[in-house]
């Protein structure tokens, strides 16, 4: 085990014990200090981010991935706003979920407590540094952050501001730890730091998540890749459908809640596909379609792999389907169970879609881009889980807690 990881883990474990017993007011004071200090250090953060962006450009990183990395004043302000919103949210720690009495007189309750030490392994999105630290802190957890090499200068600058703000508010500076060594070995060591790390959360592309799931011995909450779908039903408002698919695909194609496949009912394909084609190509999107698609519009032929791919780019797979049932079957076959949407004026179709599509977030007449902790009112998110245990969908404060039983007796023995 890397001695640095061992040292960080041991210190984080001590810090977690302190944070678990901090008051809501203490945690909120630290969060508000972070929210105040991030914008105050905008110039410093942007200077470091410019180094990361320059390095990425020199390596030939694709434009959508550069967008994930790049910060500006607005994005730093949004990070600070997210931290402020986390401070304003109810504190889940200490919430009593239930209480009951047994025939023998024992009173048994269940309440929320922090997870402890949370490790986050993520890629080139500097905003994750602020979001993850804020959520972990509010939920009473110590966090060890291991970002990617692409964003190391940005992450270090953000972490310095946060650690200073937390210490100034009277909480341990080590509440937030960032690994400066971004080598693969530090990631592997963090994955195996069972003695000190309680939970590991990967946030990034399919390769990162697969590596963590396969190699970690620390328990993992798997955040998912996003092969997301929009299905346009035969009863859809076609202009609404066009607006939704353009937003879902083109507003920010490099994120996990962007749509990757458009499914269109055969009865409206002749009318809808030309409308969607005009709007999507205007936004810079390239279409790959089934034979029925490219008989109607100019689209490249799609292969089966296209329907299983998270492009994270201005590429959209298209398929014309015979029925709602075929659309649902296609989604359940190829989806990563992240976010799916139906555009329809039929209540029956919407309910069937909501019931039968097996994904973490299922929409009726709205863009998949809303699958986001901020948009759900969580202030920020630690990631979007596609698992079915403990947490599913955007993970906010409650998902960063566990429970323990509290039992009151008056001398009972078994």
N, C-alpha and C positions, 0 to 999 in steps of 0.2 A: 504494500500500500504506500502510495506517495506520501511522504512525511508532511507536505503542505496540506494535502486533503485531510490527513489525520488531524493536523493541528486546527484547521478551519472547522472540521466537524466537531471536534471536542469543544471548541470555543462556542460554536453555534448551539450545541446542546446545553451548555451553561446559560447562554443568553435566552434560549427558549424557555427555561424554567423561570427566568425573571419576567419575560413578556407574558407568560401564561397567567401571571398574577398582577399584571398592570391594570389599572382602571381604564374605562373607556375614555375618560377625559385625558389621561396621560397619552394614550395612543393617538387620540385626535389632535392633541397639541403637536405631536411629532409630525403627523401627516400634514397639518396646516402649515407647519414650518417648511416642509418639503415643497408644498404647493406655492408658497411665497418665494422660496429661493430658486426654484428652477427657472422662472422667467427672468429673475435678477441676474442669472448667469448665462443668459441666452448667447451672448457673444462668445464666451468661452466654449460652450457646447457646440455652437455652429462651426467654430474654428477647428475643433477636433473632428467633427462630422465631415468637414470638407476634406480632411486628410483621408478618411475612410472612402469617401466617394471618388476621390482622385485615384486612389489605389485600385478601386473596383473598376473604374473606367479603363485603366491601363491593363487590367487583366481581361478586358473584353466582356464584362458582366452585362447580361441582357438588360434592356431598358426597363422592363417591368420589375426586375429584381433590384435595379438601382433605385426605383421609386420606393421600394420597401426600406431601403437604407437611408435615403435622403431625409434630412430634417430641415425645417425652416422655422421662422418665428411662430407661425400659426400652429405647427405641429408641437412645438415645445409648449405653447400656451394650452393646447389641447391636453397634453400630458399633465400639466399642472391642474387643469380643470378636472380631469379624471381623478387625480389624487384628492382634490377638494370634495368631489362627490363621494368618494369612498369614506372620507371623514364624516360626511353627513348621514351615511347609512346607519341603520341600527346595528349595534354590536351583537353578533350571534353568540359570542362566548358567554357561558353561564345561563343561556336560555334553557328553561326546563321544558322538555318536550311532552312529558307525561308523568303522572304520579298515580299510584294505586295502592290499595291495601290488601294484604293477603289474609286468609282466615286465621293465621297464627299471630296476627297483630303487626307483622313487619310492614312498614311503609316503603315502597320501592319507587324510585324515580329515575328518570333518564334526562341528562342535560348535556349541552354542547360544551366541548373543550377543544383547545387547539390541537392540530396534528403533531406539532413539535418542531422538527427541523425539516424544511422543504428544500429539495434541490431542484433547480430549474435549468435545463439544458435547451438552448434556443439558438436561432440563427441570426440573420442580419436585419433585425428590426429593433432599433434602439429603444423604441417606445415600450417594448416588453420589459426593459430594465425598470422603468418607473412603475408600470402597471403591476408587475409581479411583486415588487417590493412593497408597494402600498397595500395591496390586498393581503399579503402574508402578514404584514405588521398589524393591520386592523384585526385580523383573525388570531392574533397572539402568537404567531409563528416566527421563528428565525428563518432566514432564507440564504441559501448559497446559490449565487447566480453564475452560470457558465455560458456566456454568450459566444458567438462565432468570431473568428478572426477578422471577418469583413468589417465588423462594427466595433472593434476593440477600443479605438480611441474615443468614439462616441460614448460607449458604455462606461469607460473609466471616468469620463467627465461627468456624466449623469450620476454615477455612483458616488463620486466625491462630494457632489452637492448634497445628495440624500443623506449620506453618512454624517456629514457635518451638521445638517439640519436636525437629524435625529438626536445626535449628541447634545446639541444646543438646547433641545427640548427636555433633556434629562433622561433619555432612554439610552441603553447601551449602543455604542457606535457599531458594534458587531451584530446588531440586529439585521444588518444588510451586509453580506459579504459577496464580493465579485472576484472570480478567478481571473487573474491577469494572464496566466498561462493558458492559451487556447489550443494547446496541442491535443491530439486525439487521446493521449495517455491520461491527461487530467480528466477528460470526459469518462473514460473507462474506469478510472479510480473512483470517481464520484458515483458511478453506477453500482459499484461494489462496496460502498462505504456503509454497510449495514449497521455497524455499531453506533453510528452517530446520526445518520440520515434516516428519517422516518418514511418519507415519501419522495419519489422522483417524478417530475412532470416534464416530458419533452415537448417542445413547441417548435415546429418547423416542417420541413418537407417529408415526403414518404421515406427517404433514405435515413434521415436522422431518427425518425420515430421507430422505424423497423430495427435500427441498430440498438436503440435503447431497450426496446421490448425484448429483443433476443439476447442481449448481453447483461442486462441489469439483474443483480440479485436483490437490490433494494426494491420494495414494492413500487409499481409504476401505475400512475393514472395516465392512460394513453389519450393524448389529444390527436384528433384525426385529420388526415388529408381530406380535401374537399372536392370529390367528383360530384358536383351538384347539378341538379336538373331543373328545367322549367318546362312544364307540359301545358300546351295551349289546347284547350278542350273545344269541342265543336260549338259550344254555346258562348265562347269567349267574346268579350269586347276586344276587337282586334287592335285598335289603337292602344288600349290599355296594355294588351299583351306585348306589343312592340316596345312600348315605353319600359315595361318591366324587364324584358330580355336585354335591352340595350343597357339598362342600369346594372342588371345582374352580371352581365359579361364585361362591359367596357368601362364602368366607373373606376374600377381598380382591379384589373385582371390577375394581379400577382398574389391575391389573398385567398384564403381557403374557402370563403363564403361566396366567391365568384362562380357563376354558372359555367359549366363546361359542355353541357349537352342541351339542345332544344328539341323537344318532341312536339309534333304537330299532328292533330287529328286530320285524317284524310279528307274529310268533308269541307274543311276550310283551308286546306293547304294551297290551292290555286290562288286564293285571294290573299291569304296571310303571308306566305313566303316572300312574294315580291316586296311587300311592305317592310317586312323584317329585314330583308336583304338590303334595301336602300338605307335603312336606318343603321344597321350594323356596319355595313361597309363604309358609311360616312364616318363612323367612329373608329375605323381602322381595323375592323375584325375580318378575318379570313374564315370562310365556312367550308366544312368538310361534310358532305351529305351522302345519304343513301341514294340508290338509283332514282327513286321517285322524287327526291329533292332536286337532283341536278337535271332532271327533265323539266323542272319549273324555273329554276334560277341557276346562275353560274356559280357552281360550288365544286370544289375538288372532291373526287370520290373518297368516301370514308371507308376505312377498314375496321374490323372488329376491335382492334386495339385502341382506336380513337375513342370508342365509347367507354373505354375503361381508363382513360387517361385524364389526369389533372394537369391541364396544359400550363396554367399560371401564365398565360400569354394571350395575345389577341387572336385566339383560335377557338372556334366553336364547332362542335359536332352537331349534326342535324339529322333527324330521322322522322319520316312520316309514318304514323301508326294507324291501325284500323279501328282502335277502340281505346277507351279509358283503361280497360283491363290489360291491354297490351302495353300501354304506357306504364302502368303500375308494375307489371312483370319486368319490363326493361329496367326500370329504376331499381327495383329490388335485386336484380341480377348484377348490375354494373356499379351501383352506387357505393360510396364509402360510408353511407349512412350518416351523412353530415346534414345537409339542408336541401329540401326539394320544394318546388312550388307548382301549384295548378292555377291557371287563369281560366275562370269559368263563371257563367251566370247561373249555373244549375246548382241548387242546394244539395240535391242528391249526389251529384258528381263530386262536389267538394267534400261531403261527408265520407263518401267511399274512399276518396284519396287520403283524407286525414286518417281514416281507420286502417287502411291496408298498406300504406307506405311506411316502411320500417326504417325511419331515420330520426336523428336527434331533434331536428326542427323541421316542421312541415307547414307550409304557407298556403293560404288561399288569397289570390289576387294581391300579392305583394312580392317584392324582390327578395331573393335569398341573401342579399347583402346586409339584411338586418340581423343576421345571426352574429351577434356581437354583444359582449358584456355591457358596453357603454349604451348601446341602443336598447338593451333589455332593462336598463335602469340599475345595473350593478356598479356603475361608476367606472369600472374597468373589468378586465377578465384575466384569468391566469391561462386561459386556453379554452378550446372547445372540445369537450370529450365526446367521442363516438362510442364509448363503452356503454355497458348496461349495468355496471355495478357502481355504487356509491354516487357517481356523478355522471350526468349526461347532458350535452349541450354546453352553452357558455357557463364557465365555472366562476362563480363569484365567491363571496365571503363564506356562505354556509358550506360550500363544497370544500373549503379549506379547514373545516373542523371535523372532528369525530365526536363520538358520544361516550359517556361513561355512566354507569349505574350508581346511584346513591341510595343507600338502604338505612333506614332508621328502625332501631329495635328497642326493646326494654328488657333485655335479658334472655331472649329466645335462644335455645340451643336445639340442634337437630339430632 
